[in-house]
Structure formats: structure tokens, C-alpha cells
Amino acid sequence: MRKAILTSAFIHLALVAAVMVAGWRRTTYISLPSVYQVQLIAMPDVQAAPPEDVVEQVEAETIPPPPEEKKRLKPKPKKEKPTPQKQTQQSTIQGKNLSQVDPGLSGMRSDEVFEYPYYLRIMVDKISRNWINPYSGREESVVATIYFRVGGDGTISDARVETSSGVASFDRAALRAVFSSNPLPPLPADYSEPQLTVHLDFEYKPQ
């Protein structure tokens, strides 16, 4: 009986050992470390998205409408005002030439515009009364021009022979007639110039 117990115990131990050997072969154990080393990797920089191309708003140029075609009017020609001619035309007294007033005075000119015929008549009348022609009876025609100025008060100044007749006695007589008529009446009150310049012709023509 004791032998049977030992045999049974031996058989049990053998079975246990067989089971343990079979379980050891099937199960594989992996030894893992108790501490894990971790390396931190820096995250890459996040790049901002490229800005979108901003299209500038350009105001559309307003093109003005084409001007309406207008009829081109020809400008009216301006009327040119006649400029006063100096020393070119003979002065007249009430439409008459001086020679028709006095045969010895044939013409008068002025450097200014003088539109007072009544004053010119007074001047010529006074000078003609003082004119004595020393050349009467001669066969040749002679002309002498006497220049003088009349001030605002009628005073005669700067009298001289401007164009000689070629006869000294005739020139002196014409100049004497002007000096003897000094002073003349004052110039017209509404005359704007300070003086009146006169070129007076003394002429002799044989009859």
C-alpha cells in the first residue's frame, strides 16, 4: 500500500512537471524597462499663409464727352479808329483853306489834335493883320514856314523860321507878324494839352 502511494505521488509530480514544462514553452515573457526615455522634438514654425494680392481699386477715369461742334462764327472785323495825322494835312477854318481867308497865309499844321476852329480863326485873323509882305510885285513865288508854340494863357513862345523862303526879308516879315500877335487869346478851357504847337505857312504868289 505504501508502494502504491509513492507510485501515485510520483505520477502526480510527473504530470505537474509536464504541465509546467508545456506552459513554459508556450509563454514567452518580455522584460520591459521600468523607465522610458522620451525625447521632445520641437514643433516646426508655422508659416503664415502668403497674403493674397490686393488689387487696388482704381477709379475709372471719366472721359468727358466730346464737345458739341459749334458753328465757328467769323469775328466781326474791328473798325479801326483813324489816327490823327500830324503835319500832313492843312488845317482848315470852318471848311475853308487858310489861303481863302488871307492870301498870305496858305496853310497851318499842329503836332496835337486841335478841334477848335473858332480859335484858329481868331489866331489867323490877328496874325494876318500884322503881316506886311515885303515881297509884293515880284515874279517869283516864295513860301516860309514859321514855328511857334501857344501856351494855355495864349502866350506865344519859341517862334522861329522853320523853313526859309530863301529871301531873308520875307522870312523876317513873317516872323515879325507872329511876334506882333503876342499874346493870343487863352486856349479853350476844355483843351487837354498844356500847349498848342503851330507850323504856319506864309506864301506869296505873283498875280
C-alpha positions in Angstrom: 0.0 0.0 0.0 2.9 2.3 0.7 4.3 1.5 -2.7 1.0 2.4 -4.3 1.0 5.8 -2.5 4.6 6.5 -3.6 3.8 5.5 -7.2 0.7 7.7 -7.2 2.7 10.6 -5.8 5.4 10.1 -8.4 2.9 10.0 -11.2 1.3 13.3 -9.9 4.6 15.1 -9.7 5.4 13.9 -13.2 2.1 15.3 -14.5 2.7 18.6 -12.8 6.2 18.8 -14.1 4.9 18.0 -17.7 2.3 20.7 -17.4 4.8 23.3 -16.2 7.2 22.4 -19.0 4.5 22.6 -21.6 3.3 26.0 -20.2 6.9 27.4 -20.1 7.4 26.6 -23.8 4.2 28.3 -24.9 4.5 31.6 -22.9 7.3 34.0 -23.8 7.9 36.7 -21.3 9.5 40.1 -22.5 11.2 42.1 -19.9 10.5 45.8 -20.3 12.3 48.6 -18.6 10.5 50.3 -15.9 11.6 53.8 -17.1 11.0 55.1 -20.7 13.2 57.9 -22.1 11.3 60.3 -24.2 12.9 63.0 -26.5 10.9 66.1 -27.1 11.0 67.3 -30.7 10.3 71.0 -31.3 7.4 71.6 -33.5 8.2 73.3 -36.8 7.4 77.0 -37.1 4.0 77.5 -38.5 4.5 79.7 -41.6 1.8 82.3 -42.2 -0.1 81.9 -45.4 1.2 84.3 -48.1 -1.0 87.4 -48.2 -3.4 87.5 -51.1 -2.6 90.0 -53.8 -4.7 93.0 -53.0 -5.9 94.6 -56.2 -6.0 98.4 -55.8 -9.3 99.8 -56.8 -8.6 102.4 -59.5 -11.2 104.8 -60.2 -12.1 104.7 -63.8 -11.2 108.0 -65.5 -14.2 109.8 -66.5 -13.7 110.7 -70.1 -15.6 113.9 -70.8 -17.9 113.7 -73.7 -16.7 115.2 -76.9 -17.7 118.9 -77.1 -20.5 119.7 -79.2 -19.4 121.1 -82.5 -20.4 124.6 -82.7 -20.5 126.7 -85.8 -17.5 128.8 -86.0 -18.5 132.4 -86.3 -16.2 134.6 -88.0 -15.3 137.5 -85.8 -16.5 140.8 -86.9 -13.7 143.0 -88.2 -12.9 145.7 -85.8 -13.3 149.2 -87.1 -10.0 150.9 -86.9 -10.2 154.3 -85.4 -8.5 156.8 -87.7 -5.3 158.0 -86.1 -4.8 161.7 -86.2 -2.3 162.6 -88.8 0.3 165.1 -87.7 1.9 167.6 -90.0 0.3 166.0 -93.1 -2.9 167.8 -93.8 -3.5 171.5 -93.8 -5.8 172.8 -91.1 -8.9 174.5 -92.2 -11.1 177.1 -90.6 -14.8 176.3 -91.0 -14.1 174.2 -94.1 -12.0 176.9 -95.8 -8.3 176.7 -96.6 -6.3 179.5 -95.0 -5.4 180.9 -98.4 -9.1 181.7 -98.9 -9.1 183.7 -95.6 -5.9 185.5 -96.3 -3.8 185.2 -99.5 -0.6 185.5 -97.5 -1.3 182.5 -95.2 -1.6 179.3 -97.1 -1.6 176.5 -94.5 -1.4 175.6 -90.8 -0.4 172.4 -89.1 -0.2 171.3 -85.5 1.5 168.4 -83.6 -1.6 168.0 -81.4 -5.2 167.2 -82.3 -6.9 170.6 -82.0 -10.6 170.6 -82.8 -11.5 174.2 -82.1 -11.8 176.0 -85.5 -13.1 179.2 -83.9 -9.8 179.6 -82.1 -7.8 179.1 -85.2 -9.9 181.7 -87.0 -9.1 184.2 -84.2 -5.4 183.3 -84.4 -5.2 183.7 -88.2 -7.1 187.0 -88.2 -4.8 188.5 -85.7 -1.6 187.4 -87.4 -2.8 188.4 -90.9 -3.4 192.0 -89.6 0.2 192.1 -88.5 1.5 190.6 -91.8 3.2 193.0 -94.1 4.6 191.4 -97.3 7.9 193.0 -98.4 8.0 190.8 -101.5 4.9 192.2 -103.3 5.3 192.8 -107.0 8.0 190.2 -107.5 7.7 187.5 -110.2 8.8 184.5 -108.1 6.7 182.6 -105.6 8.1 182.1 -102.1 7.0 180.2 -99.0 8.3 180.5 -95.5 7.1 178.3 -92.5 7.2 179.8 -89.0 7.1 177.5 -86.0 5.8 178.7 -82.6 4.0 177.5 -79.5 0.9 178.9 -77.8 0.7 178.4 -74.0 -2.5 177.9 -72.1 -2.8 181.7 -71.4 -2.2 182.5 -75.1 1.4 183.5 -74.8 3.5 182.8 -77.9 6.9 181.3 -77.3 9.8 179.7 -79.2 8.9 181.4 -82.5 11.5 180.7 -85.3 11.8 180.3 -89.0 11.3 176.6 -89.6 11.6 176.6 -93.4 13.2 179.5 -95.0 11.8 181.0 -98.2 15.3 181.9 -99.4 14.5 185.6 -99.1 15.7 187.0 -95.7 13.4 190.0 -95.8 10.4 187.8 -96.4 11.4 185.4 -93.5 11.8 188.4 -91.1 8.5 189.9 -92.0 6.7 186.6 -91.4 8.4 186.1 -88.1 7.6 189.7 -87.1 3.9 189.1 -87.8 3.9 186.3 -85.3 5.7 188.2 -82.6 3.5 191.2 -83.1 0.4 189.0 -82.4 1.6 188.0 -78.9 -0.4 187.3 -76.8 -3.2 185.4 -78.4 -6.4 184.6 -76.5 -6.1 181.8 -73.9 -6.5 178.3 -75.3 -10.0 176.7 -74.9 -10.7 175.6 -71.3 -11.6 172.0 -72.2 -8.4 171.6 -74.3 -6.4 168.8 -72.5 -2.9 169.6 -73.7 -0.8 172.2 -72.0 0.2 174.0 -75.2 -0.5 174.1 -79.0 2.3 173.9 -81.5 1.8 175.6 -84.8 3.5 175.4 -88.2 2.2 178.4 -90.1 3.0 178.9 -93.8 3.5 182.4 -95.3 3.3 182.3 -99.1 3.5 184.8 -101.9 2.2 184.1 -105.4 2.5 186.7 -108.2 -0.8 187.8 -109.6 
